[in-house]
Amino acid sequence: MILENGLRVYHGSYTNVEKPDLKMCKAGKDFGVGFYVTTDLEQARRFVRLSVGKAQKKRVLMTSVENEYTIELLAAMASQNIARRQKISRIKAFMRFMKSKTAEMLFDESTYMWMNGPDYIADEYRREKKTR
């Protein structure tokens, strides 16, 4: 997530959070009820791994079919973000995205890119294109 002042912050969650809802937050956290973010990408990734481990123990994570659907949905949502920013059609954005290294990483479950939201994935795609 990029704030209005340009600061990039990360929320360590394995699900996409469009609009934080404090009613969904658990009490008893270190700093009280709140939507926690960090500027440290690695810290957020560590928290995602920790959250995934807890969710797996509780058996609340998705089946492989649900995970595949989620990855495809993330690709479509990231492409929509790309289309909006580049002012191109969603189809064209999707076709370009699917040919990228970022898409390759997204569909490789071992990279855990699928644990990030569509905005992060679209940002990764833009970073990839800048380096070419």
TORKOL-4160 file (C-alpha; in steps of 0.2 Angstrom, whole numbers, padded with zeros to 4 digits, m for minus):
132
<pt num="1" X="0000" Y="0000" Z="0000"/>
<pt num="2" X="0007" Y="0017" Z="m0004"/>
<pt num="3" X="0001" Y="0031" Z="0006"/>
<pt num="4" X="m0003" Y="0049" Z="0000"/>
<pt num="5" X="0014" Y="0055" Z="0005"/>
<pt num="6" X="0022" Y="0041" Z="m0005"/>
<pt num="7" X="0027" Y="0030" Z="0010"/>
<pt num="8" X="0025" Y="0012" Z="0006"/>
<pt num="9" X="0019" Y="0001" Z="0020"/>
<pt num="10" X="0015" Y="m0017" Z="0021"/>
<pt num="11" X="0002" Y="m0027" Z="0031"/>
<pt num="12" X="0008" Y="m0045" Z="0034"/>
<pt num="13" X="m0008" Y="m0055" Z="0029"/>
<pt num="14" X="m0011" Y="m0069" Z="0018"/>
<pt num="15" X="m0027" Y="m0062" Z="0012"/>
<pt num="16" X="m0030" Y="m0045" Z="0003"/>
<pt num="17" X="m0037" Y="m0031" Z="0014"/>
<pt num="18" X="m0045" Y="m0018" Z="0004"/>
<pt num="19" X="m0052" Y="m0008" Z="0018"/>
<pt num="20" X="m0046" Y="m0012" Z="0036"/>
<pt num="21" X="m0060" Y="m0015" Z="0048"/>
<pt num="22" X="m0055" Y="m0013" Z="0066"/>
<pt num="23" X="m0070" Y="m0024" Z="0071"/>
<pt num="24" X="m0061" Y="m0038" Z="0063"/>
<pt num="25" X="m0045" Y="m0035" Z="0074"/>
<pt num="26" X="m0042" Y="m0046" Z="0089"/>
<pt num="27" X="m0040" Y="m0038" Z="0106"/>
<pt num="28" X="m0024" Y="m0041" Z="0117"/>
<pt num="29" X="m0011" Y="m0037" Z="0104"/>
<pt num="30" X="0005" Y="m0028" Z="0109"/>
<pt num="31" X="m0001" Y="m0011" Z="0105"/>
<pt num="32" X="m0020" Y="m0014" Z="0107"/>
<pt num="33" X="m0033" Y="m0016" Z="0093"/>
<pt num="34" X="m0027" Y="m0009" Z="0077"/>
<pt num="35" X="m0022" Y="m0013" Z="0059"/>
<pt num="36" X="m0004" Y="m0015" Z="0060"/>
<pt num="37" X="0008" Y="m0010" Z="0045"/>
<pt num="38" X="0026" Y="m0009" Z="0043"/>
<pt num="39" X="0038" Y="m0001" Z="0031"/>
<pt num="40" X="0049" Y="m0017" Z="0032"/>
<pt num="41" X="0044" Y="m0029" Z="0018"/>
<pt num="42" X="0054" Y="m0043" Z="0026"/>
<pt num="43" X="0045" Y="m0041" Z="0042"/>
<pt num="44" X="0029" Y="m0042" Z="0034"/>
<pt num="45" X="0034" Y="m0057" Z="0025"/>
<pt num="46" X="0040" Y="m0065" Z="0041"/>
<pt num="47" X="0023" Y="m0061" Z="0049"/>
<pt num="48" X="0014" Y="m0069" Z="0034"/>
<pt num="49" X="0024" Y="m0085" Z="0036"/>
<pt num="50" X="0019" Y="m0085" Z="0055"/>
<pt num="51" X="0001" Y="m0082" Z="0051"/>
<pt num="52" X="0000" Y="m0096" Z="0038"/>
<pt num="53" X="0008" Y="m0108" Z="0050"/>
<pt num="54" X="m0006" Y="m0104" Z="0063"/>
<pt num="55" X="m0019" Y="m0105" Z="0050"/>
<pt num="56" X="m0013" Y="m0122" Z="0044"/>
<pt num="57" X="m0013" Y="m0128" Z="0062"/>
<pt num="58" X="m0031" Y="m0122" Z="0063"/>
<pt num="59" X="m0035" Y="m0130" Z="0046"/>
<pt num="60" X="m0042" Y="m0113" Z="0039"/>
<pt num="61" X="m0031" Y="m0112" Z="0024"/>
<pt num="62" X="m0038" Y="m0116" Z="0006"/>
<pt num="63" X="m0038" Y="m0132" Z="m0003"/>
<pt num="64" X="m0026" Y="m0133" Z="m0019"/>
<pt num="65" X="m0041" Y="m0129" Z="m0030"/>
<pt num="66" X="m0046" Y="m0114" Z="m0020"/>
<pt num="67" X="m0028" Y="m0108" Z="m0020"/>
<pt num="68" X="m0027" Y="m0110" Z="m0039"/>
<pt num="69" X="m0043" Y="m0100" Z="m0041"/>
<pt num="70" X="m0036" Y="m0087" Z="m0029"/>
<pt num="71" X="m0020" Y="m0085" Z="m0039"/>
<pt num="72" X="m0030" Y="m0083" Z="m0055"/>
<pt num="73" X="m0041" Y="m0070" Z="m0046"/>
<pt num="74" X="m0025" Y="m0061" Z="m0040"/>
<pt num="75" X="m0018" Y="m0061" Z="m0058"/>
<pt num="76" X="m0035" Y="m0053" Z="m0064"/>
<pt num="77" X="m0035" Y="m0040" Z="m0051"/>
<pt num="78" X="m0017" Y="m0035" Z="m0053"/>
<pt num="79" X="m0020" Y="m0034" Z="m0072"/>
<pt num="80" X="m0035" Y="m0022" Z="m0068"/>
<pt num="81" X="m0023" Y="m0011" Z="m0058"/>
<pt num="82" X="m0011" Y="m0011" Z="m0072"/>
<pt num="83" X="m0024" Y="m0007" Z="m0085"/>
<pt num="84" X="m0030" Y="0008" Z="m0075"/>
<pt num="85" X="m0013" Y="0015" Z="m0072"/>
<pt num="86" X="m0007" Y="0012" Z="m0090"/>
<pt num="87" X="m0024" Y="0017" Z="m0097"/>
<pt num="88" X="m0025" Y="0002" Z="m0108"/>
<pt num="89" X="m0038" Y="m0012" Z="m0109"/>
<pt num="90" X="m0040" Y="m0025" Z="m0096"/>
<pt num="91" X="m0037" Y="m0039" Z="m0109"/>
<pt num="92" X="m0021" Y="m0031" Z="m0115"/>
<pt num="93" X="m0015" Y="m0028" Z="m0097"/>
<pt num="94" X="m0019" Y="m0046" Z="m0093"/>
<pt num="95" X="m0010" Y="m0053" Z="m0108"/>
<pt num="96" X="0005" Y="m0043" Z="m0105"/>
<pt num="97" X="0005" Y="m0048" Z="m0086"/>
<pt num="98" X="0004" Y="m0066" Z="m0090"/>
<pt num="99" X="0019" Y="m0066" Z="m0101"/>
<pt num="100" X="0029" Y="m0058" Z="m0087"/>
<pt num="101" X="0042" Y="m0065" Z="m0074"/>
<pt num="102" X="0030" Y="m0058" Z="m0060"/>
<pt num="103" X="0016" Y="m0069" Z="m0066"/>
<pt num="104" X="0028" Y="m0084" Z="m0067"/>
<pt num="105" X="0032" Y="m0080" Z="m0049"/>
<pt num="106" X="0014" Y="m0078" Z="m0044"/>
<pt num="107" X="0009" Y="m0095" Z="m0051"/>
<pt num="108" X="0024" Y="m0103" Z="m0043"/>
<pt num="109" X="0017" Y="m0107" Z="m0026"/>
<pt num="110" X="0034" Y="m0109" Z="m0018"/>
<pt num="111" X="0038" Y="m0091" Z="m0020"/>
<pt num="112" X="0023" Y="m0086" Z="m0009"/>
<pt num="113" X="0019" Y="m0071" Z="m0020"/>
<pt num="114" X="0001" Y="m0077" Z="m0020"/>
<pt num="115" X="0001" Y="m0071" Z="m0001"/>
<pt num="116" X="0002" Y="m0053" Z="m0007"/>
<pt num="117" X="m0012" Y="m0042" Z="m0013"/>
<pt num="118" X="m0015" Y="m0037" Z="m0031"/>
<pt num="119" X="m0008" Y="m0019" Z="m0028"/>
<pt num="120" X="0008" Y="m0027" Z="m0022"/>
<pt num="121" X="0008" Y="m0039" Z="m0037"/>
<pt num="122" X="0005" Y="m0025" Z="m0049"/>
<pt num="123" X="0019" Y="m0015" Z="m0041"/>
<pt num="124" X="0031" Y="m0029" Z="m0043"/>
<pt num="125" X="0026" Y="m0030" Z="m0062"/>
<pt num="126" X="0030" Y="m0012" Z="m0064"/>
<pt num="127" X="0047" Y="m0014" Z="m0055"/>
<pt num="128" X="0050" Y="m0028" Z="m0067"/>
<pt num="129" X="0046" Y="m0018" Z="m0082"/>
<pt num="130" X="0057" Y="m0003" Z="m0076"/>
<pt num="131" X="0072" Y="m0014" Z="m0075"/>
<pt num="132" X="0071" Y="m0020" Z="m0093"/>
